[in-house]
Amino acid sequence: MTATLRVERSMPMGTMAVVDRSRPWQILLDGRVVGTIERDGVFETGVEPGAHTLQLTSTGSRRSPERSFTAAENTVTEFACHSQPIWPLMLMALVVPGRWIALKQR
């Protein structure tokens, strides 16, 4: 049996991304690229039950923090991602590119 990983890319209500809106982001599962996600897109893939890591990357060194999760058999593990939505966070992400993409488990 398998589990499902689901990633949704959209900006939170009332916010706006200024940069990086039109580029697809790569999805790394356990350090390997398994696909891409477009703006306002959804990505799903089957995963083996157990412990995994998830990270998203954009251009250059822009990326999300690496997130760990445990997938249980016959379940869906969901994440939401988006660019940093407000100027102070975007400026911080220019200095710390590992914070460019916000990635949170639902």
N, C-alpha and C positions, 0 to 999 in steps of 0.2 A: 504494500500500500504506500501511498505518497501523501504529502501535504501540499498546500498551495501557498506561494508567496505572491502577494498583490501589492503593487506600488502605484500610488496615484499622485500625479504632479499637477497641482493647481495652487494659486495664491489664496490665502485666507481672505474671507469677506472684508471689504473695506480697505484693502491694501493693494499696492501696485508695484510690480517689478519693473525697474527701469532698464536693466541690462540683462543679457543672457536669456532673453525670452524666446528667441526663435531657434536656439541651438538645441539639438537633442543631447541628452545626457546619457553616458554609459552606466550600466548597472553591473556592479561587481558583486558576485555571490561567492563567498569563501575565496576572495582574491582573484577570481576569474570572471572575465566579461561574459555575461549571459544574455545581454540585449541592450536596447536603448529605450528611452522614454522621451516623447515629444511634449511640448507645452500643452497643458490640459489633457494629457494622455494618461492611459492606464496600462500597466505592464503586469502580466501574470505568467507564472511558470510553476511547474511541479518541482518540489524539493523532497529529498529524503527526510523522514522524521529524524530529529536530533538537533544538535547545536550548529549554528551557522553564523556568519558575519555578512553584513550588507554595507555597501558604500556606493555612492554615486559620484561620478566625475564629469566635469565640464572641460573647457579648453585649458591648456597649460596645467597649472597646479591647482586649479579651482576644484574643490571637492567638498563632500560632506564628511562629518566625522564617521568613523566606522562604528556600526551598531551591531551588537550581538543579539541573537534571538534563538529561541528553541521552538522548533516546529513539531507539533504533535500530529500523529497520524490522523488523516481525514479531517483536518482543520485548515482554515485560511488564516495566515498571519498577514496583517495589513500594516503598511507604512504610508505616510503622507510626506511629500517633499515639495520644496519651493525655494526660490532665491530669497536671500535676506530682504525683508520688505521695507525697512526704513533706513534712512541715510546713515545714522551712526553705526548700525550693524553692517551695512555695506562697506563703509570705510574700514571698519575693523576687519572685515573679510578680505580686503585688499592686502592687509598686513599679515593676516593669518588665513591663508587660502583654504585651510581645512575646515573653515566655517562658512564658506561661500554658499553652500547648499544646506538648508535646514532639512533634517531627516528625523522624523519622529514615528514611533510605533503607535498604532491606534489601539 
